[in-house]
Amino acid sequence: MTHPVDPGRPAAGPSEQSEPSDLGAAPAEDLAALSFEAAMAELEAIVRKLEGGQGALEDSIRDYERGSQLRAHCAGKLREAQLTIERIHRAADGTPEARPDTALPTESAS
């Protein structure tokens, strides 16, 4: 026998609910302090959770928002690394040396 869904009541019983996770637990202001590796690990965990269909809709929306923030953070870290690499060149004697700072490359429409 099926019962109508009560919006104020969880759809699954306590044993069927996913356990609370730390995904998305860090506030956005703490995002800047995350290393690329830590942000990527958290993003991968969120993707696995969302792909698995675990959790309530509200939690999934919150996780998706956090994942979007993490993706942007990782993209920024990769841009910083790319610029650092682009500034490094070899001197006449073959030793690496940094070029003066360069502006961020603009994304051109191809």
Secondary structure, DSSP 8 states (H G I E B T S, - for coil): ------TTS-SS-TTTS-----TT-S-GGGGGGS-HHHHHHHHHHHHHHHHTT-S-HHHHHHHHHHHHHHHHHHHHHHHHHHHHHHHEEE-TTS-EEE------------
